[in-house]
Amino acid sequence: MTTSLLVAVDVGTGSARAGVLTPQGELLGRAEQSIAMNRTDANHAEHDSEQIWQAVCMAVRAAMTLADARPEQIVGLGFDATCSLVVRDADGAPLTVSTGGQDRWDTIVWLDHRALKEADECTRTGHDVLSYAGGVMSPEMEVPKLMWLKRHMPKTWARAGMMFDLADFLSWKATGSLARSQSTLTCKWTYLAHKPTCWQPDFLAQVGLADLLHKAALPTQASPVGANLGGLTAQAANDLGLTIACQVGAGLIDAHAGALGVLGAFTRDVDTIDRHLALIAGTSSCVMALSAQDRPTTGVWGPYYGAVLPGVWLNEGGQSATGALLDHIIRWHSAGGEPDARMHHAIATRIMQLRQHEGLALADRLHVLPDFHGNRSPLGDPFALGVISGLTLDSDFDSLCRLYWRASVSIALGVRHILETLNTRGYAIDTLHVTGGHTKNAVLMELYADATGCTVVESAAKDATLLGMAMVAATAANLYPSLDQACAAMQQGGRARAPNAAARPQFDKDYSIFLEMLRQRQLIDAMV
């Protein structure tokens, strides 16, 4: 008998990854292909969606080879991706979103901040949709980007016939279905899934997007996460090296797939799931909190209904630059260089050596606010700037290590700021489930426990994000009767690390200084 297998695809900022997994959640093979980015301006970033599809296909084929899997074994497929915006004409051909005018650059990358002005306009409407977006519209959401596109690239807007979140684009390429996931529409398109009328036409008209549903070919109703969108088209099956019998599930935003992979195990007791926070940490960081109740929290996105699991509310916070900040510090410092894995490891090793002599007081007069790309949560201020206090004339490698250490402390304190904000709204978070690139950084993993006072759990899954998408794929293939049952059956557990109680006084002091620096920055900004 042929053993059923699943393919999961995760498209991040710089690469597309694919994995082949069993229905029990075991990862058999994983492969990665880089994707291109076009930067014409500090606030502009674009992808080529056709190149992304090609990278996905190459990654799937390579993962299949590594897993020694046959095409007919793959019964389910799921896509997650960053919340990037893909624009196509009515025939499905790419349309430029780039000021350079090339149609191949048809995708505005999630981190693109060209629409700061439009985001602020959305916030100033005071519309009820903002109550389900943390009270503030972010330029990383789709509505401001769409407003910018209509105003600044009217020729593209006039020709547009389809617009997708990247995960939905991939599902369309795979199946031909114009269905959209409840994850993407609820979180990025101001779709209120909990209301009888989910789209709010008065808001769209107020921001100049009355024609959006038509221009983007958006459905009246979103598809629940894991819903079966149909089998692969013959063309997609050929591209991916799979068969038309493979069923595709409604996907997720990439960070939400990671949350599903690490928090899915707790869906059996939804009333206590609010003790757990998923931290999906890489170039940027997302924090995901799930609850049986809606808990509006200023500066934290959501609450979103059914964005990760049917019937469950999601609050999503984030830090726009975490891994990217540490990379930036390495490039910026005269003793730095290329921020590759070797350099990060060398710095972490030296930090541990310095701490043997100086302990947690290492560079304790050096303080950082990590908002070098704005503050997504809990301040909801895309205009916020980073701050470094306590610099000297030192420029050797040890001074880089000290700055890296204190920047890492500030990143962990930023997580503490978010979770303490959530706890004022009824959460009782005491456990962080960490996945993503930061699990390879020993400095950050220690700080996430000690600076927040939470138990930190590192998923035993080889790749929690791919595991989350395999749960979606298994549901679409009807291997399990529901997504929550797929989560319970496929979860992989994890390794826990308790916080060091002896470190608490130092990090409590650091946190007090962190909050005071936020206040001082606000005062200085008011004087400008």
N, C-alpha and C positions, 0 to 999 in steps of 0.2 A: 504494500500500500504506500502511495506517495505521502510523505510527511509534509503537512502544510507549514509554510513559512510566511513571513511578513517583511515588507520593505518600508523603512522609515526614512524620510528625507528632511533635513534641517538646513535651511539657507540662512546663513548669517551675513554679517557685513562684508566679510572678505572672502568667504568660501561657501561652497555647497558640500554638505556631508550626507552620505547615505549609509544605512546599516541594514543588514539582514538579521532578523531576530526570530526566535521560536515563539509559539503561542504562550510559553511560560515566561517569556521576557529575557531569555538568554541571547546575548549579542554574539553572532557567529562570524561576522565580517563587517568591516567598516572602511570606507574610503572617502577621500576628500579631494575637491578640485577648486582651485582659486577662481574668483570672479573679479571682473574689472570694475574700477570706479573712475569716473571723470570728475575732476575738481577744477572748475573755472573761476572759483571765487571762494573765499574763506567760508562763506555761508551756503555755498551751492555744492551739491554732490549728486551724481547721477549714475545709474546702472544701465546696462544693455540687457533687456529681459530675454532676448533670444540667446545671448551668450550665457545667461544664467541657466536657461533650459538645457543648453548644450553641456554645461558643467554638471547639472543634475544627472543627465543621462550618462555621462562618463563616470560619475561617482557611483551610480547604481550598478553599472556594468562591472566596475572594478570591485565593488563590495560583493557582488554575486560570485565573482571568481574567487575572492578570498574565502567566502563561505562555502565554496564548492556546491553551490545551489543551482538547481535547474529552473528554467523559466516557468514550467508548469507547476512547480511547488509554491510559487508566490500567489497567495489568494487575496491579499489585502495590501494597500499602499496608502500612506498618509504623508501630507506635506505640511511642514511649518516653515515660516519665513519671517524676516523682519517686516515691520509695518511700513514698507516702502510702497510708493504709489506708481502703478503701471498704467500708461495711457495708450490706447489703441483706437484705430478708426472702426467704422461699422463693419468692415470686412476682416478685422482682426490684425491689420498691419500696424507696425509701430509708428508712433507720432512723437516728435521731439518735445522734450521738456527742458532742453538745454538752450541757453542763450547763444550757443555756438551754431544751432540750427540743424545739427545732424539727427535724422530720425532714429538712428540706432540707439541714441541716448534717450530712451522713452520712459525712464523710471526715476522718480525723485526718491533718493535714499532717505531712510527714516531719520537720520541725524542731520539732514539738510535744514538749515534755519533761515531760508530765504523769506519765510512768511511770518516773521516776528510781528510786523505791523498788523497783518491780517489776524493773527492770533489775539493780539490785544483788542482789536475791534470786536472779535467774537466775545471776549470776556466782558467788554463794556455793554453788550446787549442785555446782560443780566437774565438771559433766558433760562428756563427750567432745565434745559439740556446740560447746563453747567453744573447743576446739582449732582449730576452723574458723571462729572469729569473733574472732580476735586475743586470745583468753584472757579477754576482758571483754565482757559484753553491754551494748550501747548502748541508751539509751531511744529512739533513732531507728529501731531495728529493730521488727518487727511483734509478736514474742512478748510483750515487756513491755506494749505498748499493748493487746494482746488481754487480758492478765491484768488490766490496769486496767479495761478495759471490762466484763469479767465481774464484777469486784468492785464497781465503783462505778455501773454502769448495768445492773443485772440484767434490767430489763424489755427493754432493747435486746437483750441477749444471748439472752433467752428467745425473742424473735421472729426472731432472725437465722437466715438460711438460706443466705446466700452472703457471703463476704468476699474481697476482692481487693486485691492491689497495684494501684495506679492504672493501670499499663500493661496489666495483665490485664483490668481492668474495661473499658478502651477496646476491647480485642480482643473481649470478650464483647458489648459494645454493637454492635460492627460485624458479628459473625458469629453470635452466640448460643452460641458454644462456651465451655464451662467449663474448657477447657484452661488450664494455667498455664505460664508461661515458666520455663525452668531458671535464667534470670538472676534473676528475682524470688524464686523459692522458695529457691534456694540461698543467696542473699545476705541475705535478710531474714526467712525463716521457719524456720530451722534444719533445712533439707532437705539431707541429705548425699548429693549426686548420685553420688559415687564409691563408695558402699557398696551392697552387694546389697539391703539394706533401707534405703531412703533416709530415711523418717520414723523418728524415735526415740520410740516410744510411752512408754518409761519416763521420758524427760525431760519430755514433755508432761504426763504424769500428775503428775510431781514438782512442776510449777509450776501445777497446777490446770487444765490444758487438755486433759484426756483426751478430751473431746468435740469437739476443734477440727476434725478432718478432716470430721466430719459437719456441724457447725454452719457451717463455711465452704465446704462443697461442694468440698473439695480433692481433686485426683486422686492416685492412688497413684504415678504417674510424671509427671514434668514433661516439657514439650515442649522439644526443643533450640531454641536461638535460630535464627530463620529458618525453622523448620518451618511448613508450610502448615496453617493453621487452618481453611481453607475460604474460600468467597466471601462477599461482603457479603450480608446479608439485604436483602429488598426495602425495608424501613423504613430501614435504615442507608444503603443506596444513595441513597434519596430525600433523606435528611437531608444527606448529604455531597455530593450532586450528581454521583455516580459511577454505576457499573452493577454488577449482581450478578455479572458476570464477573470483577470485580477480586478478586484473592486476597490474603488477609491473613496476614502472617508473625508467628510468636511473637516478641514484642518484648523490650525491655530497660529496665532502669532508666536514667534520662536520662544520668547520667554515663558509664555503660557504653557507651551509643551513641556518645558523644564519643570514648571510647577506641577503639572499633571504627573510627571514621572516621579517626583519626590513626595508629593502630598496625596497622590491617589490612594495610597494605602490607608489613609485615615477617613476615606469617604464613608466607611461603614458606620462611623459615629460622627455625623456631621455636626452634632451639638457641641463637640469638644475640639473640632478641627481648628477653632479660632485660637488655640494655644500654639499653633505651628505657623511658621513663616518660611516661605521658600525664597531663597536668595540665589538668583541666577546671575552669576558674576563673571564678566569677561571684559571686553572693551568698555562697555558700560555695565551697570548693574540694575536689575529689576528685583523688587521685593513684592511677593504675592501673598496676600492673606485671604483665606476663604472663610465664609460664615453662612450660617443658616438665615441670618437677618441682614437687611441692608443697613450699612453703617457709613453714611456720608462723612467724609473727612476732608477738610480744607487742605489743598495742596497735595492730596493723594488721589490719583485717578480712580474713578468709579464712585459708588458701587456699581458694578456691571453684573447684570443678571444672566446666568448661564454662559458666561464667557469662557469658562474652563470645564465646568461640569453642569449638566442640566439641573436646574432647580437650586443651584448654589450661587451665592453672591461673591464677587471678587472685588477686593481693593488692591490697587497696584500703585506702588511707589517706585521711585527709581533715582539713580544717580547717573547723569548723562556722560560722565567721563570718570572711570575708575582705573581699569587697566590702561586705558588711553592716557590718563594722567601720569601714571608711573612711567609709561613709555616716553611721554613728553619730557618728564624730568630728566630721564637718562639722556635724551637727545640734547636737551637744553644746557646741561651742566658740562663744563669744560673737561671733566674727567670721565664723561659718559661715552657715547658712541651709538652703535646700533643696538636698539633694545630687544635683542633676541633672547632665547631661552638661556643661553650661556651667560649673558650679562646679568639677567635677573637672578640666576642662581649664584653667581659670584657676589652680587650685592647682598643677597639673603645670607650667604655664608659669613660674610664679613660683619653684617649686623649682629649675628649670633655671637661672634667673637668679641665685638665691642661690648655687647651686653653682659658678657662674663665679667667684665671689669666695672661697668657702669650700671648694670641692671636696667630696670624699667625707666630710670631717670636719664637714660641716654638722650642727649640733645633736648632736655626738658624745657629749655628756654626758646626752642624753635617750634613755632606753631603755624599750622596751615589751615586755611579754609579751602576745600577741594573743588570749589564751584567754578572751575576754569572754563566750563561750557554751560554755565547757568546752573540753577538749582531746580531740579525737577520736583523733588519732594524733600521736606514737607512745605517748603516756602512757595513752590509754584512760580518761581521767578526766572524766566529764561534770560533775563538781562543781568543776573547776578555774576559777580566776578570772583576769581580766586584771589586769595591773600596769603602771603608768607611773611611772618614776623619773626625776627631774631636772626637775620643773616649776618655773617662776618665776611672777612676777606679770604677765608679759607677756600681753596679751589682744588684740593687733592681728592683722591678716591674716597677717603674716609668722610670728607664733607658731603660727597654725593650720597654715601650710605646713610649718613645722619638725616639728610633731607628726605631720602626715600623712606626711611623708617617713620619719620614724622608725617609724611604725606600718607603713608599706610595707616597710621593711627587716625588721621583725620577722616579717611575713607570709612573706617570702622565706626568712628563716632558719628558720621553721617547716617549710617545704618541705625545706630542707637537713637538718633533724633527722629527717624522715621517710625521706628517701632514704638517709641514712647508716645508719639503722637497718635498712632493707631490704638494704643492701650487706653488713651483717654476717651476713645469712642466705643469702648465695650469689649475690645479684644483683651486677651490675657496671655500675650505671647511670651513664652519662656524657652522655646526651642527653634533654632534656625536650621533649616535643611539647605545645605549649600551644594550647588552644582555649577559647572562651567569651568573656565580656565583658571579661576582663582584657587581651585582645589589643588593646583600644582604649586602654589605659592605658600610656603610654610609660614612666612611672616604674617600674611593676611589671615590665614586659617586660625592661627593662634589669637590674633587680635579680634577676630569676629566673636570668639568666645569671651575673652577677657575684657574687652572694651564695652561689650553690651551686657555682660552678666548672664548670657543665655548659654544653654547647652547647644553645641554645634554638632550636627549630624552630617557626615559626608556619605552620600549615597553609595551603596555597594555596587550599583549598576555601573557598567563600564562607560555608559553614556546615558545620563538620565533624560536628556532631551529626546534622543532617539527612542528611548524606552517609552516616553510619553506618546510619541507618534505611532509607535507600534501598538499601543493600547487603542488608539484611534483606528488604525488599520484592522485590528482584530475585531473591533466592533462593527466596522463596515462590512467585513467578510462574514459576519454572523457567527464567529467562533465563540462569542459570549453574547448573552441576551441584552446587555446594556453596557454603557461605558464604565459605570462604577463597578460592575462585576468584573470587567476586564482589568480595571486598575487593581482590584483586590487580588485577583489571580496572578497578575504579572509583576507585582511590586517585588523589589529585590532587597529591601532592608537597608541598613547602613551602619556606619561606625560612629559612635558618639564620643564627644570630648566635652567634659564639664569645664566651666570657667575656673580660673585660678583665683581663689578668694583673696590670696595675698596681693594680687595685682589690683584689686578693686580701688583702694585709696588713690593710687596714682591715676587711674583712668577716670575716677570721679572728679579729680582736680582738673585733668585735661578736658573733661566734658564741660565743666564750669567755664573754663577759659574759652572753649569752642563757642559756647552760647554767648559769652560776652563779646567775642570777636564778631559774631553775627550782628549783635546790637550796635557795635561800634561802626561796622561797615554801613549799616542802615543810616546812622547819623551822618557819616561822611558823605554818602550818596545824596542825602537831603541838602547838604551844603553846596553841592556842585551846581 
